[in-house]
Structure formats: C-alpha cells, structure tokens
Amino acid sequence: MPQDIVGIMGGSGLGDRLIEHLTGAEESVVETPFGSPSGPIVVGQWGDRTVAFLNRHGQGHRFSPSAAPYAANVFAMKQLGAHTLLATGAVGSLQEEIVPGDLVIVDQFIDKTFRRRSSFFDHEAVHCELSDPVCADLAGDLCRAAKSVQAKTHEKGTYVCMEGPQFSTRAESRMHRLWGGDVIGMTAMPEVKLAREAQMCYGLIALASDYDCWRSHDASKGKHALLEEILGNLEAATANCMALIEALLKSDASLVREDCSCRKSLELAVWTQGPARDPRQQADLAPLFE
C-alpha cells in the first residue's frame, strides 16, 4: 500500500456519498491484534488522492458507540498505510450559536467514557502528550477548505464525549455547558487517543443534528415530528460535511505530513525500558511505530 493514504472514519450516510466519488474502489479486509475492525475498509482514488473509508458503526449500524472496536479500527487504518485520519460524527449542540446543520472543526475534548479500550499498550507504560489532541496542520487545512463552501463552519470547539448509549439528563447537559463544552457526542473517544498512539494526524468534523436537552424542544411538536426534524438536520449536516471533505481533498493541502509532530508522538512516550519490554507486544504493535 502507498503511504499517502488519507483515512476517513464516519457513518454509513457519509460513506455512501463518499464512495460514489471514488474510482477503482475495493474493499480491504484487515485483521489486527485487537480483532476485526467494524467492517471492510473501502480504498479508492479521489483525483490524485488515495482515500480509505471505514464505517465506524459497521454495516446496518450494528455497533453502538460503546461496542465499536475503536482499537481495531485505528490500528487497521495505520496497518493499511494511512498516516492521516479524518473523522466525522453527529453531535448535539451545547451552544446557542451552533445551529443544527452547522459543522464544527473540533480542537478539544472532554472524555467521559469508561467502558472502552483507550490504549494499545497492555504491558508497557506509554504516556503520549495529548494537550493538543488534534493535528493543528490538518485542522488548519479544514478551516481553509471551509471558506470555499457555503456551510456554516465553526473553526474550533470542545467535544464532550459521553459513554451512552442513553442521552444526557437535563442536569448533565447544563453541567456540560458549564464545563465549556460546545458539542456532545459518543464516538470521538477513545478514537482521538488511539490515533495519537498510532502516530497519526487526526482531525474531526462534528455534525450538529440538534440542540442537546439543555434547550427545551418546541412543545407544540410531537415526538415523531421532532425525530423527523433531527433526521432532516443530520441529512443537511451530512451534505455540508461532504462538501467540506470534497473541498479539502481537492485542495492543494498536503494532508499527509511526515514531518508533523503527530508522526513522532511515541518518540518520548515509551517509559518501559530494556528487558522489561514485552517482545511479543513489540512485534504485534510494530505498525504503530512506522
């Protein structure tokens, strides 16, 4: 596999649109030390770029946010040769100015998950720097690309990642706003952390589908009408996200930067030394160090 692959992680709605743009698309079935990813990875050409897409929730949306195989997904992308990973995900808005249908180029995270594997390293002490969890260069590329599309795009925002699968209580939603959260979702963590351990440049486009429950819904609308409204917002946000990805891939941005600090995130992170290191784990995890 060539080393200029741009990995994209998202839902089936985005994937169906994206795959239509790929030429020579083929499904790649990848096995990892962490089991199978959510499904086959579709690899094809978008102009001069090689793109690999993985549906995070699997065919038919069979994986809940807590059950998605995040470690296998990220590892599989790296194993294929992707050194850049662009993720997308639906979110609820925690701020009045982030209107359903808007996009947010996320730059910070608050991790509230507790049931998920958040590291590749079981038998060694590995501590990656995560103060700036997304790739600044990739985020900059997204912000520049956003200027050429009509969609309202917020150039930064803090993503609160909750465990789910239930949504927040109103008290929790108000607390998340007090914490400084801008959007809330269930899929960004531990994906962000694993991408950093995989020495990949990571960026995230959040798609606002509705306001979280801190903001009361229109009492005159029934549940079915509200659901239809949310689905409509998500459809609009997905179309906006697709326009942004298209602008990014057609831009002259390099997207894959081997001199980026993200590509050296394990350089000083492995604290276990010498004979204390597990040779079997080192062999299994060799793709992370490439």
Helices and strands as residue ranges (DSSP letters): E 5-10, H 12-19, E 23-28, E 41-46, E 49-55, H 70-80, E 82-93, E 103-105, E 108-111, H 136-146, E 153-154, E 158-161, H 170-178, E 183-185, H 191-197, E 201-211, H 223-250, G 261-264, G 274-276, H 279-284, G 286-289
